[in-house]
Amino acid sequence: MGPIAGARVGYVDGEYILNPTQDQVKEGQLDLVAAQRRLLDHLGIERLHAAVGGSLGGMQVLQWALEEPQRIERAVLVAASS
Protein backbone atom coordinates (compact mmCIF):
# COMPACT_ATOMS: atom_id res chain seq x y z
CA MET A 1 0.00 0.00 0.00
CA GLY A 2 1.39 3.42 -0.96
CA PRO A 3 1.41 6.58 1.11
CA ILE A 4 -1.91 8.21 2.01
CA ALA A 5 -2.07 11.95 1.26
CA GLY A 6 -2.27 14.00 4.44
CA ALA A 7 -1.82 11.02 6.75
CA ARG A 8 0.51 11.06 9.75
CA VAL A 9 2.24 8.03 11.17
CA GLY A 10 3.14 7.58 14.82
CA TYR A 11 5.14 4.98 16.72
CA VAL A 12 3.51 3.95 19.99
CA ASP A 13 4.15 0.88 22.13
CA GLY A 14 6.36 -0.67 19.47
CA GLU A 15 3.80 -0.32 16.65
CA TYR A 16 3.29 2.15 13.84
CA ILE A 17 -0.17 3.73 13.82
CA LEU A 18 -1.91 5.90 11.24
CA ASN A 19 -3.09 9.39 12.26
CA PRO A 20 -2.24 9.18 15.98
CA THR A 21 -4.08 11.36 18.48
CA GLN A 22 -2.17 14.04 20.41
CA ASP A 23 -2.15 11.78 23.49
CA GLN A 24 -0.68 8.94 21.43
CA VAL A 25 2.03 11.24 20.07
CA LYS A 26 2.97 12.25 23.64
CA GLU A 27 2.99 8.57 24.65
CA GLY A 28 5.29 7.79 21.71
CA GLN A 29 7.68 10.52 22.81
CA LEU A 30 7.75 9.01 26.31
CA ASP A 31 8.49 5.61 24.73
CA LEU A 32 11.53 7.09 22.97
CA VAL A 33 12.87 8.66 26.17
CA ALA A 34 12.33 5.39 28.06
CA ALA A 35 14.25 3.51 25.35
CA GLN A 36 17.09 6.04 25.54
CA ARG A 37 17.18 5.69 29.32
CA ARG A 38 17.38 1.89 29.08
CA LEU A 39 20.24 2.15 26.57
CA LEU A 40 22.23 4.54 28.78
CA ASP A 41 21.63 2.29 31.79
CA HIS A 42 22.74 -0.76 29.79
CA LEU A 43 25.91 1.03 28.70
CA GLY A 44 26.62 2.16 32.26
CA ILE A 45 26.36 5.86 31.41
CA GLU A 46 25.12 7.68 34.49
CA ARG A 47 25.31 11.31 33.33
CA LEU A 48 25.44 13.13 29.99
CA HIS A 49 27.65 16.15 29.41
CA ALA A 50 24.96 17.56 27.12
CA ALA A 51 21.73 16.54 25.46
CA VAL A 52 21.00 18.37 22.21
CA GLY A 53 17.88 17.99 20.11
CA GLY A 54 15.87 19.81 17.49
CA SER A 55 12.13 19.51 16.94
CA LEU A 56 11.08 16.08 18.28
CA GLY A 57 14.60 15.58 19.67
CA GLY A 58 14.25 18.87 21.53
CA MET A 59 11.00 17.68 23.08
CA GLN A 60 12.80 14.52 24.18
CA VAL A 61 15.59 16.59 25.76
CA LEU A 62 12.92 18.59 27.59
CA GLN A 63 11.34 15.35 28.83
CA TRP A 64 14.75 14.19 30.08
CA ALA A 65 15.29 17.51 31.86
CA LEU A 66 11.90 17.22 33.54
CA GLU A 67 12.16 13.56 34.54
CA GLU A 68 15.84 13.17 35.40
CA PRO A 69 17.63 16.54 35.60
CA GLN A 70 20.48 14.96 37.57
CA ARG A 71 21.49 12.93 34.49
CA ILE A 72 21.98 15.91 32.14
CA GLU A 73 24.53 18.67 32.73
CA ARG A 74 23.33 20.81 29.81
CA ALA A 75 20.13 20.73 27.78
CA VAL A 76 20.01 22.39 24.35
CA LEU A 77 16.60 22.57 22.70
CA VAL A 78 16.33 23.81 19.12
CA ALA A 79 12.95 24.67 17.59
CA ALA A 80 11.02 22.49 20.04
CA SER A 81 7.56 23.06 21.44
CA SER A 82 6.84 22.59 25.12
Sequence and secondary structure as in RCSB ss.txt:
>XXXX:A:sequence
MGPIAGARVGYVDGEYILNPTQDQVKEGQLDLVAAQRRLLDHLGIERLHAAVGGSLGGMQVLQWALEEPQRIERA
VLVAASS
>XXXX:A:secstr
    TT  EEEETTEEEES  HHHHHHHHHHHHHHHHHHHHHHT   BS EEEETHHHHHHHHHHHH GGGBS E
EEES   
